């Protein structure tokens, strides 16, 4: 499966399910979307996803973020956006698909109050959708490598 096709299919799987049955952004003020005082923050774009943001919708910006892998792109918004404009990373947050399921994304500890309760505190339909999206993504070698790099990065974060 082509990278963009896999992203679009995974995004569709997460169109109507969210981590909570209510707007979770209300509990943190949309912290996962907004840049910090240094202009850092936002959501990583999956391979092939950047083309969906050309031209860039108003309120969005893209910069390079090589903390995980060279050349990764980070999409930042003003803190509010239409759900259909959100990148896959936003739709998955605060989880990441694994090769055999899904787990919490350790990068979320800095901004997401849902991390304390783990998967048990999340909408079960959301957790299942992340797992299913993972199956689609891992079928594409580019996304498998991307997710493996994110998991490696998460493991390094745990050391701190």
Secondary structure, 3 states (H helix, E strand, C coil): CCHHHHHHHHHHHCCCCCCCCCCCHHHHCCCCCCCCCCCCCCEECCCCHHHHHCCCCCCEEEEECCCCCCCCEEEEECCCCCHHHCCHHHHHCCEEEECCEEEECHHHHHCCHHHHHHHHHCCHHHHHHHHHHHHHHHCCHHHHHHHHHHHHHHHHHHCC
